[in-house]
């Protein structure tokens, strides 16, 4: 995939960062391995400058790290590190859900649409689409809160947890019924605006994802 030269620099950086993030999710770039910038820039069809900027974005997200004499390396998290990421997500997500406003019909339609597309992706075993629409589903709800910094924190933690879900595709078929039931229960709690139940459901759903 190549990018047009007239693309705005910031937009180009974010596009390249998203592409590299996808390569990490797909395990085309493996945890602990050095990122060869020359080859990657050729693969993505971009110059070294936007590639370096994109790597800095991913470093801020905690997905890659820069090491002396090695350059950029894909971060490898231990099981304990990943458990801590999920625990931090729980704290941030609980605060967001505690402060949401009642959704209108537009938001409820967005949630239903994202859920339907996610279920379709599970049926196709399309991990990229599953991750995208699962994220859209949950963040349509999180965005009902005005706590901007909490939302930014959750976004970063989600990216870290997603790229370390290497066994997700093989387990997706087994987990699909649990995911479907969880999401339907979350939708029903949202429609009823039962925030306490929504928080409990979200917590158990997140922990099921970690397991």
C-alpha positions as CSV (number, residue, x, y, z in Angstrom):
1,X,0.0,0.0,0.0
2,X,1.4,3.4,-0.9
3,X,0.3,6.9,0.1
4,X,-0.2,10.1,-2.0
5,X,2.5,12.7,-1.6
6,X,-0.1,15.5,-1.1
7,X,-1.6,13.9,2.0
8,X,-1.4,16.2,5.0
9,X,1.7,15.3,7.1
10,X,-0.3,14.6,10.3
11,X,-2.9,12.6,8.4
12,X,-0.2,10.6,6.7
13,X,1.6,9.9,10.0
14,X,-1.7,8.6,11.5
15,X,-2.4,6.5,8.4
16,X,1.1,4.9,8.6
17,X,0.8,4.4,12.3
18,X,-2.6,2.6,11.7
19,X,-1.0,0.4,9.1
20,X,1.9,-0.6,11.3
21,X,-0.5,-1.2,14.2
22,X,-2.4,-3.6,11.9
23,X,0.9,-5.4,11.0
24,X,1.5,-5.9,14.7
25,X,-2.0,-7.2,15.3
26,X,-1.6,-9.6,12.4
27,X,1.8,-10.7,13.8
28,X,3.5,-9.7,10.6
29,X,5.7,-7.7,13.0
30,X,6.4,-9.9,16.0
31,X,6.8,-8.9,19.7
32,X,10.5,-8.5,20.6
33,X,11.6,-8.2,17.0
34,X,13.5,-5.2,15.5
35,X,11.5,-3.1,13.0
36,X,13.6,-2.7,9.8
37,X,12.7,0.8,8.7
38,X,14.1,0.6,5.2
39,X,12.1,-2.5,4.3
40,X,9.0,-1.3,6.1
41,X,9.1,2.1,4.3
42,X,9.3,0.3,1.0
43,X,6.5,-2.1,1.9
44,X,4.2,0.8,2.9
45,X,5.3,3.0,0.0
46,X,6.3,6.0,2.3
47,X,9.5,7.8,2.9
48,X,11.5,7.4,6.1
49,X,10.2,10.7,7.6
50,X,6.5,9.8,8.1
51,X,7.6,6.3,9.1
52,X,9.7,7.7,11.9
53,X,6.9,10.0,13.0
54,X,4.4,7.0,13.0
55,X,6.8,5.0,15.1
56,X,7.0,7.8,17.6
57,X,3.2,7.7,17.8
58,X,3.2,4.0,18.4
59,X,6.0,4.4,21.0
60,X,3.7,6.9,22.9
61,X,1.0,4.3,22.7
62,X,3.3,1.7,24.2
63,X,3.3,-0.6,21.2
64,X,6.9,-0.2,20.2
65,X,10.0,1.0,22.1
66,X,13.3,2.6,21.0
67,X,16.4,0.8,22.1
68,X,20.0,2.0,21.9
69,X,21.9,0.3,19.0
70,X,18.7,-1.6,17.9
71,X,16.3,1.1,16.9
72,X,12.6,0.4,17.2
73,X,11.4,-2.9,18.6
74,X,7.8,-4.3,18.9
75,X,7.0,-4.3,22.7
76,X,6.6,-7.8,24.2
77,X,4.4,-7.8,27.3
78,X,4.5,-10.5,30.0
79,X,1.2,-12.0,31.2
80,X,1.5,-9.9,34.3
81,X,2.0,-6.7,32.2
82,X,-1.1,-7.6,30.1
83,X,-3.1,-8.3,33.3
84,X,-2.2,-4.8,34.5
85,X,-3.3,-3.3,31.3
86,X,-6.7,-4.9,31.6
87,X,-6.9,-3.8,35.3
88,X,-6.1,-0.2,34.3
89,X,-8.7,-0.4,31.6
90,X,-11.2,-1.5,34.2
91,X,-10.5,1.6,36.3
92,X,-10.8,4.0,33.4
93,X,-13.8,2.3,31.8
94,X,-15.7,2.2,35.1
95,X,-15.2,6.0,35.5
96,X,-16.4,6.6,32.0
97,X,-19.5,4.5,32.4
98,X,-20.3,6.1,35.7
99,X,-20.5,9.5,34.0
100,X,-22.3,8.7,30.8
101,X,-25.5,10.6,29.8
102,X,-28.6,8.9,28.6
103,X,-28.2,7.9,24.9
104,X,-30.5,9.2,22.2
105,X,-31.8,7.2,19.3
106,X,-28.9,8.1,17.1
107,X,-26.3,6.6,19.6
108,X,-28.4,3.5,20.2
109,X,-28.6,3.0,16.4
110,X,-24.7,3.3,16.2
111,X,-24.3,0.7,19.0
112,X,-26.7,-1.7,17.2
113,X,-25.0,-1.2,13.9
114,X,-21.5,-1.8,15.3
115,X,-22.8,-4.9,17.1
116,X,-24.3,-6.3,13.9
117,X,-21.1,-5.6,11.9
118,X,-19.0,-7.2,14.6
119,X,-21.1,-10.4,14.5
120,X,-20.8,-10.5,10.8
121,X,-17.0,-10.2,11.2
122,X,-17.0,-13.1,13.6
123,X,-18.9,-15.2,11.1
124,X,-16.2,-14.5,8.5
125,X,-13.4,-15.0,11.1
126,X,-12.1,-11.6,10.0
127,X,-10.0,-10.5,13.0
128,X,-9.4,-6.9,11.7
129,X,-13.0,-6.2,11.2
130,X,-13.9,-7.8,14.5
131,X,-11.5,-5.6,16.4
132,X,-12.7,-2.5,14.5
133,X,-16.4,-3.0,15.1
134,X,-16.0,-4.3,18.7
135,X,-14.1,-1.1,19.4
136,X,-16.8,1.0,17.7
137,X,-19.4,-0.7,19.8
138,X,-17.7,0.0,23.1
139,X,-16.5,3.5,22.3
140,X,-20.0,4.6,21.1
141,X,-20.9,4.0,24.8
142,X,-17.7,5.5,26.3
143,X,-18.2,8.6,24.2
144,X,-21.4,9.3,26.2
145,X,-19.1,10.5,28.9
146,X,-17.4,14.0,28.8
147,X,-14.2,12.8,30.5
148,X,-11.9,13.4,27.6
149,X,-8.6,12.4,29.3
150,X,-10.1,9.1,30.5
151,X,-11.2,8.4,27.0
152,X,-7.8,9.0,25.6
153,X,-6.3,6.8,28.3
154,X,-8.7,4.0,27.5
155,X,-7.9,4.3,23.8
156,X,-4.2,3.8,24.4
157,X,-4.9,0.8,26.7
158,X,-7.2,-0.8,24.2
159,X,-4.5,-0.5,21.5
160,X,-2.0,-2.2,23.7
161,X,-4.4,-5.0,24.7
162,X,-5.6,-5.6,21.1
163,X,-2.1,-6.1,19.6
164,X,-1.3,-8.6,22.2
165,X,-4.4,-10.7,21.4
166,X,-2.4,-13.2,19.4
167,X,-4.7,-16.2,20.2
168,X,-7.9,-14.3,19.5
169,X,-8.6,-15.6,16.0
170,X,-8.3,-19.2,17.1
171,X,-10.6,-18.6,20.1
172,X,-13.0,-16.3,18.4
173,X,-15.3,-19.1,17.1
174,X,-15.5,-20.7,20.6
175,X,-16.1,-17.3,22.3
176,X,-18.6,-15.9,19.8
177,X,-21.7,-17.0,21.7
178,X,-20.4,-15.4,24.9
179,X,-19.6,-12.2,23.1
180,X,-23.0,-12.1,21.5
181,X,-24.8,-12.6,24.8
182,X,-22.6,-10.1,26.6
183,X,-23.2,-7.4,23.9
184,X,-26.9,-7.9,23.9
185,X,-27.0,-7.6,27.7
186,X,-25.0,-4.4,27.5
187,X,-27.3,-3.0,24.9
188,X,-30.4,-3.8,27.0
189,X,-28.8,-2.1,30.1
190,X,-27.9,0.9,28.0
191,X,-31.5,1.2,26.7
192,X,-32.8,1.0,30.2
193,X,-30.0,3.4,31.3
194,X,-29.2,1.1,34.2
195,X,-25.6,2.4,34.8
196,X,-24.9,0.1,37.7
197,X,-25.7,-3.0,35.6
198,X,-23.9,-1.6,32.6
199,X,-20.7,-1.3,34.7
200,X,-21.0,-4.9,36.1
201,X,-21.6,-6.3,32.6
202,X,-18.7,-4.3,31.1
203,X,-16.4,-5.5,33.8
204,X,-17.2,-9.2,33.4
205,X,-17.0,-8.8,29.6
206,X,-13.6,-7.3,29.8
207,X,-12.3,-10.0,32.1
208,X,-13.7,-12.7,29.8
209,X,-11.6,-11.1,27.0
210,X,-8.5,-11.3,29.2
211,X,-9.1,-15.0,30.0
